[in-house]
Structures are given as structure tokens and as C-alpha cells.
């Protein structure tokens, strides 16, 4: 876990928008502090509920999950009025995004804070050709139509299970969202709603993992 604190006053809104995505014509970033940063390399699952680890491509990650909620509880946070949550996720195997039928999707992934969902989207690991292309919503929220793997930071990883022998079937994304929050204790949760009718082992068909989680507390005025 790495922590850093920096403070600046009189930062104009264009700088806040470019760095943090905060949009209010008079907002000023007063302070920011990383309170949690975990890439799971030290096998640390403190604060996690339903946390589990495995090795994927020589890296230790948290997972893998299929329609399972995993959550992180953080306590005694410094004073703040916003949280910035960055999640690096791995999308494994045959995610179908926004298919035309309701048997194989939509394949949702979502996360939230406490009892409030923050972001819901879909992902697709489908090939995209003239005769076959299953679109996804990311980097937008559901329901938008974007090409498979849009917004990914890495696309050339092999699958985990059903496509474990094939490249390009695990996709890595980095997702950052800012939410209003003033609580000293918070719970961040992640989950999915994956569909694949008629399969004996749906977990082998579609799953996801957490590669890194970073939480920052912000004071914005």
C-alpha cells in the first residue's frame, strides 16, 4: 500500500476537470490523499469480504468471480467530501456485451459505494468482423453501443478457462469514478450479472478479476 498527500489551493476548474473529472464552475481541489492502493502482490486481502487470490500471467490478482459480490471496507478515513475509486479489472473469456438475444447477455459488470450503485456497464471479448460483432457499452454506462474492447488498457492476454489456450480473451480495463461521500467508514463493492443459458459450467465461460484497487479521498470546495 502506497500513500501520498498533496495540497494545493487556488486550482482553477480546468485543472480539476482534466485530472479528476469534477465539473462545477467554482470548484477547487483543496486536498487529495490515497488511502488505499492494492495490486495484491503482497497477498493482502485485509478489509475484503469474499476476497480470494490466484495467479494469472505471473501476477497475483483477486478473483476470479462470476455473479459474486466482493467488497472492501475502509474505516477511519480522513475528512473528505468526495471519493475517487479506481479499479483495474480483468475480463476473462466469452463476455458477450450487448447481444441481440437474451440468452447470452447483456453481460453486466457494476460497482458501488455502500448501498448506491455508481457505475454499470457491459463488456465484450467478441471478435469484431463484418458478419459478427457483439458490441459493448464500456467506456460508457449501459446502454451504449461501442466496439468490443473499447477503452481497454490491454487486450492481448489469453483467456482464463474456456479460452485459456487462446490469446486475446482476457481484457484489462482501468475504471475511475468520483462520488460524493463524507463518511469515515465506507464499503466499496463490485459484482456482475452474467448470462449464459444452458451451460454446465458458466464460471468457466465468463468471469472477472480485480488486478488493482485504489481509493483516494478528496476535499473539493
Secondary structure as UniProt FT lines:
FT   STRAND          5..7
FT   HELIX           13..20
FT   TURN            25..26
FT   STRAND          29..38
FT   TURN            41..42
FT   TURN            46..47
FT   STRAND          48..49
FT   STRAND          53..56
FT   TURN            57..58
FT   STRAND          59..65
FT   STRAND          70..74
FT   STRAND          82..93
FT   STRAND          108..113
FT   TURN            114..115
FT   STRAND          116..122
FT   TURN            138..139
FT   TURN            148..151
FT   STRAND          154..157
FT   TURN            162..165
FT   TURN            167..168
FT   STRAND          170..180
FT   STRAND          186..193
FT   TURN            197..198
FT   HELIX           202..205
FT   STRAND          206..220
//
